Amino acid sequence: MVSKKEKKGRSGVKAMKDVVTREYTIHMHKRIHGMGFKKRAPRAVKEIRKFALKMMGTSDVRIDTRLNKFVWSQGVRNVPYRIRVRLARKRNEDEDSANKLYTLVTYVPVATFKGLNTVNVDADE
């Protein structure tokens, strides 16, 4: 068991310093289960943002338009069960920004989700 003193020391999300790109599969169905029909696609976008924050540790998360279109492709009610995304942690070009890094979330089209794991991707791809 972790004592209360030790638990107090570690709090919040820690932003990593390095620039990295990874591919993840997000299981959207479990994240929007039980939501009302008119809130499903908007909640899915929020859940993608939350997932990127957790995995990459940057509060500045930018979602690509193609990913947004894919989430909304079947309408507000029928969000795809799984989504393959590429999370790229990049340096912020804006000098006076509060965040030094941001995360760009892009859609990766796949034929099937069978056997896919999290993969580190080279930045030049």
C-alpha positions as CSV (number, residue, x, y, z in Angstrom):
1,M,0.0,0.0,0.0
2,V,1.1,3.5,-0.7
3,S,1.1,5.8,2.3
4,K,-0.8,9.1,2.2
5,K,2.4,11.1,2.3
6,E,3.8,9.3,-0.8
7,K,0.4,9.7,-2.6
8,K,0.4,13.5,-2.1
9,G,3.7,14.0,-3.9
10,R,2.5,12.7,-7.2
11,S,-0.4,14.5,-8.6
12,G,-1.6,15.7,-12.0
13,V,-0.5,14.7,-15.5
14,K,3.2,15.0,-16.2
15,A,4.0,16.2,-19.7
16,M,6.9,14.3,-21.2
17,K,9.7,16.4,-22.8
18,D,10.5,14.4,-26.0
19,V,8.7,14.6,-29.3
20,V,7.2,11.2,-30.1
21,T,4.5,9.6,-32.4
22,R,2.5,6.5,-31.6
23,E,-0.5,4.6,-33.0
24,Y,-3.3,3.5,-30.7
25,T,-6.6,1.8,-31.0
26,I,-9.3,3.5,-29.0
27,H,-12.3,1.4,-28.0
28,M,-15.0,4.0,-28.4
29,H,-18.0,1.7,-27.6
30,K,-17.1,1.3,-24.0
31,R,-16.5,5.1,-23.6
32,I,-19.9,6.2,-24.9
33,H,-22.0,3.2,-23.7
34,G,-25.2,4.4,-22.0
35,M,-25.0,8.0,-23.5
36,G,-28.1,9.5,-25.0
37,F,-28.3,9.4,-28.8
38,K,-27.8,13.1,-29.3
39,K,-24.7,13.2,-27.1
40,R,-22.8,10.2,-28.5
41,A,-20.6,11.8,-31.3
42,P,-19.8,15.0,-29.2
43,R,-18.9,12.8,-26.3
44,A,-16.7,10.6,-28.5
45,V,-14.7,13.6,-29.6
46,K,-14.3,14.6,-25.9
47,E,-13.2,11.1,-25.1
48,I,-10.6,11.1,-27.8
49,R,-9.2,14.4,-26.4
50,K,-9.2,12.8,-22.9
51,F,-7.4,9.7,-24.2
52,A,-4.7,11.8,-25.9
53,L,-4.2,13.9,-22.7
54,K,-3.7,10.7,-20.7
55,M,-1.4,9.0,-23.2
56,M,0.7,12.0,-24.2
57,G,0.5,14.2,-21.1
58,T,-0.1,17.5,-23.0
59,S,-3.2,19.6,-22.2
60,D,-3.1,21.1,-25.7
61,V,-4.8,18.4,-27.9
62,R,-5.6,19.2,-31.6
63,I,-8.0,16.8,-33.4
64,D,-7.5,16.5,-37.2
65,T,-10.6,17.2,-39.4
66,R,-10.4,13.8,-41.1
67,L,-10.7,12.1,-37.6
68,N,-13.7,14.4,-36.7
69,K,-15.3,13.5,-40.1
70,F,-14.8,9.8,-39.4
71,V,-16.3,10.0,-35.9
72,W,-19.4,11.8,-37.4
73,S,-19.5,9.7,-40.6
74,Q,-22.4,7.5,-39.4
75,G,-24.3,10.3,-37.7
76,V,-24.6,11.5,-34.2
77,R,-25.9,8.2,-32.9
78,N,-23.8,5.5,-34.5
79,V,-20.2,6.2,-33.6
80,P,-17.7,3.6,-34.8
81,Y,-16.9,1.0,-32.2
82,R,-13.1,1.3,-32.5
83,I,-10.9,4.0,-34.0
84,R,-7.2,3.7,-34.9
85,V,-5.4,7.0,-34.2
86,R,-1.9,8.4,-34.5
87,L,-0.9,10.6,-31.6
88,A,2.0,12.9,-32.4
89,R,3.5,15.0,-29.6
90,K,5.1,18.0,-31.2
91,R,6.8,21.3,-30.2
92,N,4.6,24.3,-30.2
93,E,5.7,26.9,-32.8
94,D,4.0,29.7,-31.0
95,E,6.7,31.2,-28.7
96,D,4.4,32.9,-26.2
97,S,2.2,29.9,-25.7
98,A,1.7,28.5,-22.2
99,N,2.3,24.9,-23.5
100,K,5.7,24.0,-25.0
101,L,4.2,20.8,-26.5
102,Y,0.9,19.9,-28.1
103,T,-0.6,16.6,-29.3
104,L,-2.0,16.2,-32.9
105,V,-4.5,13.4,-33.2
106,T,-5.0,12.0,-36.7
107,Y,-7.1,9.2,-38.2
108,V,-5.4,6.0,-39.4
109,P,-7.6,3.9,-41.7
110,V,-7.3,0.1,-41.2
111,A,-9.2,-2.8,-42.7
112,T,-9.4,-4.8,-39.4
113,F,-8.5,-4.2,-35.8
114,K,-7.4,-7.8,-35.2
115,G,-3.9,-8.2,-33.7
116,L,-3.1,-4.4,-33.7
117,N,-1.1,-3.2,-30.8
118,T,0.3,0.2,-29.8
119,V,3.2,1.0,-32.2
120,N,5.9,3.7,-32.0
121,V,6.0,5.4,-35.4
122,D,9.0,7.2,-36.9
123,A,8.4,11.0,-37.1
124,D,9.2,11.2,-40.8
125,E,6.3,8.9,-41.9
